[in-house]
Amino acid sequence: MYSRIATKNVKKSFKDYTIYFLTLTLAVCIFYSFNSIESQKAFMEVSSTSMDYVEMLTSIISYVSVLVAVILGGLILYANNFLIKKRNKELGIYMTLGMGRGKISRILIYETIIVGIISLISGLFFGILASQGLSVLVSKLFEFEMSEYKFVISTAAIGKTVVYFGIMFFLVMIFNTYVISKYKIIDLLTVGRKTEDVKFKNPLIYLITFILCVGALGTAYKMVLDLGLNVLDIKFRISIILGVIGTALFFFSLAGFILYIVKRTKGIYFKGLNIFTIKQINSKVNTNFISMSVICLMLFITIGVLSTGFSFKNALESGLEESTPFDASAYLYVYEEDKVKSIEESMDNMGITFAADDKVAYYDEYITGEQISDIIPLDSSSSNIKIKAAYIKVSDFNEIMGLNNEGTVELAQDEVLITSNVSKLLPSIEKYMKENDTINLKNTSYKIKNKEVINLNLKNSYVKDNFLTIVINDEFCDAANLSTSIVNVNFKDNVNGKGEETFVKSIEDFKRNNDNYFDEAGFVITASREALYEENKGMTTTILFVGIYLGIVFLISSMAVLALQQLSEASDSLERYEAIRKIGASKKGINKTIFAQTLIYFSLPVILALVHSVVGIKVANDFVAMYNKPDIGGASMITAGIFVIVYIIYFYTTYTGYKNIVNSKIK
């Protein structure tokens, strides 16, 4: 009996459940898709190291899925609360007819089970389809080849999805039972007559708050643009806090500030139903300014991650060939208290030997304490780079060039060579060299022998990190401070990276098996070409994948909350719509004001999120540009496409639902 009532209720209220169904289906689809990656790896031809990164990715996705489950669980409870609130009068009638709270709770439990089963089935269906495309994306991002393509259904991912969402629906059942136990019949039957008073504070308060908002956001933007992506700087954290405060103040002040301005524009305020539309919008923004602030920040994160993630990955990976000019490098950062201050001595102490036909170059980097900006004027876009200039001996430079059969150079005592390959600094250095043929170092003028910047990495690294290295006579370096000792190697026998793998393994084995490693060899860092390729690819892909996962979840959650708030507002404002209908407003005019309200309410957090994103993307791109020029064109198009599709789906569904709720009550 109760199951039949529940089934009829779900059929009858299908329009009310549209947003709920849509959100649940998308949530299940995304959850399954990202958790099904592990089942695809069996069909990928990868090295053992690359497979380690795939396994790391699946492990991280599992942990992140717990956070995603919490977010989606909160969203489901929020949506369920809206549905219960909308059916208060119906539940009150059940009680009036003598149905006990326990029986009503049972009906709601059956309804939750029905909705849960339908959404799980539909979500898993679309998730299974989406996961096939996701597996192709994983193979492309990791640059794997699939030995064969098979349509894969992950039973493990299905099980995890059912368990996680089963727990969510169980919590919904408990929540519904608790809510019903607290209801009184009189409250349920009269809820439709209770209207929310639209109260506005003194306009001066909103004006002051709006000014504070502009000040907070302006300061935050300026600070982060000046600092760049320097997350360790306290000013960076202050800028983030100011940005959050400014966002909250924006939505708090927006309602009263706009009302204050529009009221003084009589031609707009008293035209048609504008006075009603504006007060409706202001009422809702004023009530939900905190949730709108959170939604705005979530959308900002989504736009930023999806727009810059692909460009960040592509920029780093495209520079790998230039940042790994040798089969392997090993370097030793030297400090005054260290016992070992030479990488050659470190190699000897570890028993690392090279074959006679291997090409090996030892060299040292020196610093004098002068920063790059002390030597070469930097433009405004790179003036925040606080890096010391490095120096190497011309004899060492010739050894490095000889590894790849490059020609040697000769320098007079008063001559130098300028080398750099960091994209952010190159324009300033090139400009200086074009306008000057000398450079001042430690109060001594030196002639710049090369007409163009020598663009190269002097050792293997994750990125192009030669900010500014000056090749100079040996005597200058002997008087400077040793900072790093490096060895570069090109192995004769390096088929499939065998030579560099053996080299790295020998050093790592010595580290593990010697308690006095630091005293005997110092802290040696290895950087083989193959390992850097795989580590870089694995790291960037993992970060990107997790970012996409969270970004899509944030986007769906944000749109769903906006939709539910609007539909809730429609239910709360029925008497107002009935009133304006009685005084002559047409249905066409009412539908027009519903469209305007929905559009503006959906657009406000999106617009501010886009403003935040312009600043955030610029800062992120400036950071990436230090190593390689990013291209966000393709990523931005993909982001815009995903964003627009989800936005339109939720906007249209919300507008249609809002209109149906209102039109069903007015004549």
N, C-alpha and C positions, 0 to 999 in steps of 0.2 A: 504493500500500500504506500509506504513512505517513499520507496524507490520510484513508484509510478508518479507520485506528486513531484518528486525532485526532477524526474525526466521531463515532465510537462513544464515545470518552471524554467528549466534550462532552454527548452524549445521556445517558450513564450518570451523569455528575456534574451533571446539570442542577440538582438541589436545592442542591448546593454552590455553583453559579454564580448562584443567585437574587439574592443581595445584589449581586454583581458586575454582573449584567445590569441590575438595577434602578438602580444608581448610574450606570452608563454611559448608560443610556437617558435618565435625568433630566438628566444632564450635557450630553449632545448636544442634548436638547430645549431646555434653557435657553440654551446657547451659540448655537444657530441662531436662536432667537426674538429675542434681543436684538441679534444682528448682522444681522437682516433688516429693521431699521427703515428703512434707506436706500431700500429698494425700494418702501416705502409712500408716500414723500413726494410722488411724482409725482401722486397722486390727492388731494392736499390743497390747498385754496385758501388760500394764505397770502401775506403781504406779503414783500418781499425781505428785510427785516430779520428777520422770523420764520423765514424759510427759512435764514438764516445760523445761527440758533440750532439748527435741526434738523440742519444739516450739522455744527455744532460738537458736538452730542450724538452723532451717528454717529461722528465722529472720536474723541471721548473713549471711546466704547464700544469702538472698535477697540483703543485703547491699554490699556484696562482688561481687554480680552479676553486680552491677553498674560499679565497677572497671573492671571486666572482659569485660563488654560491651565496655568500653572505649578502652581497649587493643585490642579487636577484631575489633572494629570500625576502629582504626588506621591501623590494619593489612589489613582490607578489602580495605581501601583507598590506601594503599601502593600497594596491588595486582592490584587494578583497574588502578592505574597509569602506572604500567608495561604494562597492556593490551592496554591502550590508546597509549602509546609510541610505542608499537610494530606495531600499525595499522596506524601510521602517514601517510604513503604513500597512503594507501587506502582512508583515509579521505581527503588527498590532491586531489586525483582523483575526489572524490565527488564534491569538490569545483570547480575544473576545469570544470566539466560538468555542472556547474551552480547551484548546490544545495547550498542553503544558510546555514549559521551557525545554524539558528533555526531549520531547518529540520534535519540537521545532529545530533543536540542535541536530537531531538525527537527520532531518530533511536536508539541512545545510551540509552535513557531512556527506550525504549521498550526492548532493549537487557538486561538492568539491571533488569527490571521486570521479564523477562523470566528466567534469571539466578537465580534471587532471589527466584522465585516460585519453581523452580526445586530443588534448594539447601535446601529450607525450607522443602519441602515434603520429600526428601530423608533423611535430617538430623533428622526430627521429627520421621520418620519411625525407623531409627536406635536408636534414643534417647528413644523411647518408649520401644524397646527391651532391651536396656542397663539399663533403669530405674528399670526394674523388678529385675535384678541382684543387682542393687544398693540398693534396698529396703531390700534385704536379707542381704547385707553387713551392713546396718544400724542396723538391728535387732541383728546381731552377735556382732557388736561393742558395742552396748548398752546392750547386753545380754537380749534382749526381746524375748518373745515367740509370734509368730503370731497365733491369734485365728483361722485364716483360710487364705488360699492363694487365692488371686484373681488377675487376670490380670487387672491391673489398668492403665487407661489413664487419666492423669491429665489435665482437660480443663483449669485450672488456669495457669499451667505451659506452655501449648500450647499458651494461650493468651499472657502471658508475653514474650515468645520467639518471637512470631509474631510481637508484638509491638516493642521490642528492636531491632530486626533485620530489621523491617520495617523502623525504624528511621535511622539505618545504611545505608540502601539502598537509602533512601531519600537523605542523605548527599552525597552519591556517585553520584546521579543524579545532585545535585547542583554543585558538584566538576567537573563533566564532562562538564556541561554547561559552567562553568567558564573557563575551560581549552580551550574548543573549541572557545570561544569568543576571546581568546588571540592569537590564531594561525594565521599565515600567510601562504598563499598557497606555496610560495617559500620555506619556512622552512619545510613544510610538505613533499614536493616533493624531497627535497635534503637531508633530514635527514639521509638517508642511506649512503650518501657520506661523512658525517662528522665522522671522526674517532678520537678516544681519543688518544692523545699523551702519550706515556708511559715515564714519566720523573722520573729520580731517582736523589736524592740528593747525596751529597758527602758521600761515604761509611763510612767515619770517623764519620759522624753524626749518622748513623744507629748503628755503633759499640758502640759509647758512650751511645746512647739511650738503646741499648740492655743490656749494663752493668748496667745502672740505673734501668732497668726493673728487672734484676736478684737481684739487691740489695734491691729494694722495696719489691718484693715478698718474698725474703728470710727473711727480717726483719719482714714483716707482719706475716709470718708463725711462726717464733720464738716467737714473742710477744704473739700471740694468743695461742700457745702451752704452753707457760709459765703461762699465765694468766688464761687459761681455759675460760669457758663460763660466765665470769664476765662482763656482759653488762653495769654495772654502772661505771666501771673503765674507766677513760679517755684514758688509754693506749689501751683498747679494741677497742674503737672507732677510735683511731689513726691507729690501725692495719687494720681495715676495709677500711679506706681511702687509706692507703698504698697499700692494695690489689687491690682496684679499679684502682688506678693510675698505679700500676705495670701491670695490665691486659691490660690497654690501651697502655702503652709503649711497651708491648710485641708485639701486633699486628702492631703498628706503625713501630717498628724496624725490625720486622720479614722479611718483603718484601726485603728491601735492604740488610739486614744481610745475608740472605740465598743466594741471588743473588751474593753477594760478595764472599761467601765461594764456591759456586758451580762453579763460573766462573774460579776459580783457580784449579778446578778439571776437567781438559780437557777431560778425558775419559768419564765423565758423561755429561758435558755441551754440547759437540758436537756430542753426540750419538743420532741418529735418529732425532726425532722432540723435543728432550728435551729442546733445546734452546728456541723453540717457547712455549712449555708447561710452562717452568719456568717463562718466561716473562709474559705470560698470567696470571698465578697465582699471581705473584708479583704485576702486574698492578691492579688486583681486590682487593687484600688485602690492597694495599697502598691506594686505593680509599675508601674502606669501613671499615677501621680499627676501627672507632668509633662504627658502628653498630655491627661488629664482637665482640667487647669488651662487648657490652650490651648483645648480644646473649650468650656469654660465661658465663656471670654472671647469666643470667636467667637459663641456663642449670645447673649451679652450685647449684642454689637454688632448682631446680627441683630434682636433684639427691640427695641432702642433705635431703630435706623434705621427699621424698618418701622412702629413705633408713633408716632414723633414726626415722621417725614418728611412725611406728608400734612398733619398739623396745622400744621407749620411753614409749609408752602407755602400752605395755606388762610388761616392767620392773616396772613401777609404780604400776600397778594393781596387779601384782604377789606378791608384797610385802605388800599388804594391810592387809592380815591376820596377819602378824607379827607386822605391825605398829598400829593395833587396838586390843590390847589384852583385852580391857575392853568394857563393854556396852557403857560407856560414860566417858568423862573427861571434866574438866573445869579448865582453868588456868588463873592466874593473873600475868602479868608482873609487877614487883615492881620497883618503882623509889623512890628516897629519898623524894621528895616533896609530894608523895601520902599520903592521910589520911588513906586509908585502905591498909594494907600490908599483909593480911592473907586471903586466899581463904575461910577459915572456917568462919571468920568474915563477909566476903562478902556474903556468903550463908545465914548467919543468918539475915543480913540486908535486903536481898531480900526476906526473908521468905521462902526459899527453905528448905523443910524437906524431910527426907527419911523414908521409912517404916522400921520397926524393923528388918525385915528379909533381907533388902538390905545390901549388903556388901560395905562399904565405907572406903576409905583410903585417909587421908590428908597427904601431904608431901611438903617439900620445897627444892628447888635447890639453891645452893650457888656457888659463884665464888670468886676467889682470884686475878684475873687479869692475871694469867698465861695462856698462850696459850698452846694448846696440844703439839705443836712443842717444847715448853720450857721444857716439862716433858718427852716426848717420841720422839726419833729421827724418823722422817718421811722419807720414800723413795722419790725419785725424782718425782714419779707420783702423790704424795699427798702433796708435800712440799708447794704448794701454798694455802693450806687450812688454813685460819686464823680464827680459832674458839677457844674460851676459854674453858678450861676444867671445868666440872661441878662436884659438890660434893653433896651428900645427907647423912643424918644421917643413921646409921645402924638400928636404931629403926624404922625410916620411911620406910626403905627398907624392913624390915620384915612385916610391914603393907601392903605394895604393894604386896609382894609375897603371903600373906595370902588371897588376893582376889581370886586367882585361886588355893587355897589350896596347894601352894608350901611350902616346909619346910623353917623354919627360920634359921638364922645363928647367930653365936656369934663371935665378934671380940675383940681382945685385944686392948689396947690403941695404940700399934705400928703396927697394922695390917690393911690392906685395901682389898677391892674387886675391880676388874677392870671390868667394863661393857661397851659394845659398840656393835653396829650392823650396822654401816655404811661400806659398802663393800670396799670403797676406802681406809679406814683407818685400817681395820682389819689385812691385811698382816703386816703392820708396828708394830701394837700392839702385834700381835701374835709372831712376831720375837723377840720383846723386852722381852716379858714374857718368851720365851724359853731360852733366853740368860741371863736373870736377875731374881732374886727372891726378889729384893727390888726396891723401887721407891722413888725418892727424891721429897718431897713436902714442899715448904716454908722452904728450908734449913734443913729439917728433914727427916731422912730415915725411910721408913715404909716397912714392910714385905708384899709381895703380897700373900694372902692366897689361892686364886684360881689358879689352874694350867692352866686352859683354860679360854679364855674370856667368860664372861657371856653375851650371845647374846640375848638381849631383848630390847623392847621399854618400857619405864617407864610410858608412858602416850599415849593416842590415838593421832595419827597424820596422815597427808596425806601420809607421807613416813617414812621409817625407819630413824630416825633423832637423835639417841643416838650416837653422835660422840665419846664422852668419858665422862662417868660419874663414879666417884670414890666413892665407899661406904666407909665411914670412921667414926671414933668415933664422938659422938655428940659434944664434946668439941671443936674439930677442926672447925666444921661448925658454932658454936656459935661465933667464932672469924672471920668468913668470911663474905662476903657481900651477903645478900639475893637478888636473881635475879628473881625467879619465885616461885609462890605458886600454888599448884595443888591439885585437888581432882579427884580420880578415883572411879567409881561406877559400880558394877554389880547388876542389879535389879533382884529381885525375880520374879516379874510380868513383863516380857518383851516379851510377845507373839507378834510376828510380829513387834518388836521394839517399843511397846506401852510405856514401861517405859522410855526409853531414849527420845522418842518423847515428852513426858510430861515434862521431865526434861529440855530439850532444850527450849521448848515453854514457860515455866515459866520464864526462864532467859530473853528470848527475849521480852516477854510481859513487864517485869519490866523495861527493857531498853527503850522501846517505851513510857511507861506511866509515867516515872519519869525524870523531867528536871535536878534533882541533882544526876543523876545516877552515875556519876564519883566520886563525893564526898562520896556517900553512899556505893557504892559497888566496885568502881574501874572499869577498863576496862577488863571484863571477856570474855574469848573466849571459846566457847563450841565446843566439838568434839565428837559427837556420832558415833558409829560404822556404823549404817545404812546410816546416812547422809554423812559420809566420803566416803563410798563406792559409793553412787550415785553421789556425787559432783565430786569425782575423775574420775569416769567413764564418767560423762557428760563433764567435762572440757577437758580431754585428747581426747575423741572422737570428740568433736567440733573442737579442734585445728587440730587434724589429718585430719578431713574431709575437712576443709577449706584449709589445706596444700595440700591435694591431688587435690582439685579443681583448685587451682592456679598453682600447679606444672604441671598438664596436659595442662592447657592453655598456660603456659610459654613454654612448650616443643613443642606444635603444632605451636605456633607463631614463635619460633626460627627456627624450621625446614622449615616453610613456607617462612620466610624472606631469609634464605640461598638459598632455591630453586628459588625464584623469582630473586634474585641477579644473580644467575648463568644463568638463562634463559635470563635475560636482557643483560648479558655479551655476550651470544651467538648471540643475535640480533645485538649488537653493533660491533661485531668482524667478521661479515660475509665476509667483504672484505679481511680480513687477511687470512681467511680460503680459499677463492677463490685464493688468491695469492700463498699460499703454495701448493695448488692443481695444479696450473699452472706450478710450478717449479718441479713437479714430485712426490709430496707426495701422497701416496695411500689412498683410502677411509678407508682401514683397519687401517692404521697408524693414520689417523685423528680421527677415532672413539676411538682409543687407547688413544690419547692425551686428548680427551673429557672425557673419563672415568677417567683418572688420575687427570685432573683438578677438576672434580666434587667430586671425592673421597677425595682429599687433602683439598679442600675448605670446605667440610662438616666435615672433621675430625679435622681441626685445633682448632676451638672453643671447640669441644667435648673433645679433649685431655687435653687442659688447664683446662677445667671445671672439668675433672676427677682428675687432680692433686690438684686443689682447694678442691675437695670433700674429698680426702683422709685426708687432714688436718682437714677440717670441721667436718667430721664424727668422727674422733678421738677425737676432742674436745667435741663434743656432747655426745659421748659414755662415755668419762671420767666424764662428768657431771652426766649422768644417773648412772654411776657406783658408785657414792657416796652413792646411796640409794639401788641399786640392780644391779646385773650384767646383762647387756643387751645382747641380741642375735639378731644380724642384718642379720643372714644368710638367713632366709626366706624372710625378707623385701628386702634384696639386690637382691635376685633372682627375686622377683616380679618387682622391679624397673628396673633391667636389661632387663627383658622380655618386659615391656612396652616401654622402651627406644629403644631397638633393633627393635621392630615391627614398631614403628613410624619412626625411622631412615631409615629402609630399604624401607618402603613405599615411603617416600619423596625422598630418594636417587635414587631409581629406576625410579620413575616418572620424576625426574629432569634430570637424565642421558638420559632417552628415549626422553624427550622433547627437550633437548639440541641437541641431535644427529639428531632428525627429522628436527629441524630448520636449522642446518648446511647442512645436506644432501639434503634438498630440494632446496638449492641454488647452490651447487657445482655439477659439472658434472663428 
